[in-house]
Amino acid sequence: MQNKELNKFNKIIADKTTIISILSNQYDHASTPEELMWCAIQMQNHANALRVIAERLGTDTKNIYGSDHHE
């Protein structure tokens, strides 16, 4: 069960990075300020979601496998 949860987080991270990459390419080819702004906002939204899920993955990994370091 725990590994399934970690795999789910890893899949979400992979999906978000793919989306950000696609948006980055769209940004490079955007021809209007509106398109540029839309791409920038979408990249920011997905980057924020990526940060949150990566933090969650780190926390859950630490909780499942433990840590030798004390914070």
N, C-alpha and C positions, 0 to 999 in steps of 0.2 A: 504494500500500500504506500509506504513512504517513498520508495523509488518511483512509483507511478506519479506521485505528486512532483518529484524533482524532474522527471521526464516531461511532464506537462509544462513546467516553468521553462525548461530548456527549449521546448517547441515554440512557446510564445516568444521567447527571446529571438529565436531564429526567424520567426515570422515578422517580428517588429523590425529587425535589422534589414530584412529583405524589402519591406515596405519603405523604410527610410532610404535605402539605396535607389529604389525606383523613383521616389519623390525627388531625390537629388538629381537624377538624370532628367526628370521633367523640368526641374528648376533651371538646369543648364540650357534647356531648349525653349524655355518660356519666352514669349515675345512681347508680352504686355506687363505693365506694373501689377495689374490685378492677378495675372497668372503667377508672377513672382511672389506676391504676397500670399496667395492661397497655398502655394507649395511650401513657403517658409512656415506658415502657421501649421500646416499639416505635419511637417517634419518636426516642429517643436512639440506638438501634441504627442506624436509617436515616440519621440526621444524621452519625454517625461514619463510616458507609460513604460518604456524600456527601463528607465532608471528605477522606477518603483518595483517592477517585477524582478530586476536583477538584485535589488536589495532584499526582496522577499526570498529569492532563491538562496542568497548568501546566508540569511538568517535560518531558513529551514535546513540547509545543508549543515550548518553548525549545530543545530538542534538534533539532527539525525545522527551525524557522525561524531559529534563532540568537537571539542577544541582543547588544545593544550595551553592556550593563551587565555589569560583573564583580562577582561576589559575594565 
